[in-house]
Amino acid sequence: MKRSLALVALCCSTAFISASQSAGQGRATDLTCSPTQLENMTGYFVSQDGFYGYPHRIEYLNIKLDAGFLVATKLVGDRNVPRGKVSWKTLSSYNCVDNQLKLPIKIQARMNINDPKAFFWIEEGNYVRIEDRNTLIVGFSCGFDCIAEGQLLRIQKQQAVDAENKMNDHY
């Protein structure tokens, strides 16, 4: 009997320690990003991996710093978030999560594409992080323990301007 109680106590304490450690891993450590680090995440980018829809869909974004927040505006978009609209923005200015410049973001969407006022923000579980000087990774929470990631590849300003002037939004 004592042995059974000891095993139960051991199992419970192990589960408690494990749960406590797991809970701590998901919390932001509020590391501060320097303006230079954030500046490295600005510029013109293209999404060509289907993150914004079907694999053949290519969308262009201009990412700028606005009062310390990163703001990604679509240059070529789709019916959910068309050109000129903000695709995503960071939730806070100059704060990082972990040591990888993983910044929490909110993503703009809309359910009714015919209603110009039907935009809303999805704020939970989304992020952007820098992979290297020319690649950003955007993570979108797609449900319980599900993250969809997409790559944004840096391009030259002229390529982005040409796309904005020559391409239609995807419908």
Phi, psi and omega per residue, in radians:
M1 nan -0.811 3.140
K2 -1.087 -0.646 -3.137
R3 -1.153 -0.699 3.108
S4 -1.112 -0.772 3.119
L5 -1.114 -0.658 3.128
A6 -1.135 -0.715 3.109
L7 -1.136 -0.729 3.106
V8 -1.089 -0.784 3.136
A9 -1.094 -0.722 3.127
L10 -1.119 -0.789 3.133
C11 -1.089 -0.783 -3.126
C12 -1.114 -0.766 -3.117
S13 -1.194 -0.638 3.088
T14 -1.121 -0.759 3.118
A15 -1.114 -0.710 3.139
F16 -1.117 -0.796 3.136
I17 -1.099 -0.781 3.125
S18 -1.062 -0.781 3.134
A19 -1.130 -0.693 3.138
S20 -1.128 -0.727 3.127
Q21 -1.171 -0.729 3.121
S22 -1.097 -0.723 -3.140
A23 -1.108 -0.665 -3.133
G24 -1.225 -0.468 -3.099
Q25 -1.209 -0.520 -3.075
G26 -1.456 -0.167 -3.077
R27 -1.396 2.535 3.071
A28 -1.200 2.435 3.104
T29 -1.645 -0.002 3.105
D30 0.898 0.736 2.998
L31 -1.197 2.579 -3.127
T32 -1.687 2.248 3.057
C33 -1.511 2.468 3.081
S34 -1.386 2.728 3.063
P35 -0.978 -0.572 3.120
T36 -1.149 -0.738 3.118
Q37 -1.079 -0.768 3.122
L38 -1.184 -0.669 3.113
E39 -1.037 -0.597 3.100
N40 -1.151 -0.267 3.133
M41 -1.695 0.092 -3.140
T42 -1.738 2.815 3.099
G43 2.336 -2.828 -3.132
Y44 -1.795 2.353 -3.056
F45 -2.391 2.715 3.078
V46 -2.180 2.505 3.035
S47 -1.948 2.011 -3.119
Q48 -2.182 0.203 -3.065
D49 -1.827 0.214 3.105
G50 1.498 0.079 -3.120
F51 -1.020 -0.649 -3.126
Y52 -1.588 0.261 3.135
G53 2.646 -2.388 -3.100
Y54 -1.233 2.705 -3.088
P55 -0.997 -0.518 -3.123
H56 -1.419 -0.149 -3.070
R57 -1.378 2.226 3.089
I58 -2.048 2.233 3.126
E59 -2.201 2.578 -3.088
Y60 -2.041 2.467 -3.127
L61 -2.325 2.641 2.985
N62 -2.014 2.066 -3.120
I63 -1.864 2.132 -3.098
K64 -2.212 2.810 2.967
L65 -1.615 2.230 3.120
D66 -2.302 1.840 -3.110
A67 0.963 0.658 3.112
G68 1.551 -0.154 3.119
F69 -1.706 2.426 2.965
L70 -1.403 2.300 -3.126
V71 -2.262 2.134 3.137
A72 -1.816 1.976 -3.137
T73 -1.864 2.372 -3.120
K74 -1.342 2.293 3.003
L75 -1.638 -0.611 2.970
V76 -2.317 2.148 -3.042
G77 -2.195 -2.540 -3.137
D78 -2.513 -3.051 -3.076
R79 -1.232 -0.395 3.106
N80 -1.331 -0.829 3.084
V81 -2.360 1.668 -3.081
P82 -1.344 3.029 3.115
R83 -0.931 2.555 3.142
G84 1.514 -0.234 3.130
K85 -1.681 2.656 3.084
V86 -1.280 2.231 3.087
S87 -1.450 -0.815 3.105
W88 -2.742 2.810 3.041
K89 -2.630 2.679 3.138
T90 -1.196 2.644 -3.113
L91 -1.387 -0.431 3.120
S92 -2.505 2.832 -3.135
S93 -1.636 2.398 3.040
Y94 1.006 0.433 3.058
N95 -1.975 2.437 3.103
C96 -2.028 2.829 3.012
V97 -2.087 2.389 -3.100
D98 1.087 -2.791 3.138
N99 -1.853 0.234 -3.042
Q100 -1.940 0.334 -3.056
L101 0.925 0.855 3.105
K102 -1.642 1.802 -3.030
L103 -1.755 2.254 3.068
P104 -1.166 2.382 3.134
I105 -2.276 2.825 2.927
K106 -1.972 2.464 -3.079
I107 -1.939 2.332 -3.141
Q108 -1.562 2.470 3.125
A109 -2.626 3.069 2.971
R110 -2.703 2.535 -3.114
M111 -1.517 -0.747 -3.093
N112 -1.780 1.812 -3.072
I113 -1.195 -0.274 3.135
N114 -1.546 -0.135 -3.131
D115 -1.825 1.892 -3.105
P116 -1.158 -0.160 3.132
K117 -1.882 0.181 -3.032
A118 -1.577 0.297 3.132
F119 -1.289 2.554 3.073
F120 -2.571 2.883 -3.115
W121 -1.879 2.404 3.004
I122 -1.853 1.958 -2.961
E123 -1.866 -0.288 -3.019
E124 -1.631 2.223 2.945
G125 1.417 0.143 -3.121
N126 -1.760 2.671 -3.132
Y127 -2.739 2.878 2.934
V128 -2.278 2.470 3.079
R129 -2.473 2.695 3.132
I130 -1.607 2.192 3.089
E131 -1.559 -0.797 3.020
D132 -2.740 -3.115 -3.043
R133 -0.974 -0.475 -3.063
N134 -1.941 0.078 -3.066
T135 -2.407 2.218 2.985
L136 -1.951 2.577 3.062
I137 -1.985 2.204 3.085
V138 -1.877 2.242 3.108
G139 -1.940 2.311 -3.119
F140 -2.134 2.188 3.135
S141 -1.271 2.091 -3.104
C142 -1.959 0.429 3.109
G143 2.257 -2.982 -3.090
F144 -1.020 2.060 3.133
D145 0.937 0.577 3.141
C146 -2.210 2.154 3.053
I147 -2.239 2.203 3.010
A148 -1.719 2.305 3.137
E149 -2.040 2.567 3.072
G150 -2.395 2.686 3.133
Q151 -1.717 2.414 2.951
L152 -1.985 2.095 -3.084
L153 -1.795 2.316 -3.127
R154 -1.154 2.420 3.077
I155 -2.334 2.937 3.101
Q156 -1.315 2.637 -3.120
K157 -0.971 -0.753 -3.090
Q158 -1.085 -0.662 3.094
Q159 -1.098 -0.710 3.127
A160 -1.183 -0.756 3.135
V161 -1.118 -0.747 3.090
D162 -1.042 -0.775 3.130
A163 -1.099 -0.765 -3.138
E164 -1.072 -0.672 -3.105
N165 -1.412 -0.473 -3.012
K166 -1.885 -0.397 -3.081
M167 -1.706 2.536 3.002
N168 -1.571 2.734 3.006
D169 -1.121 2.728 -3.113
H170 -1.460 2.217 3.122
Y171 -2.272 nan nan
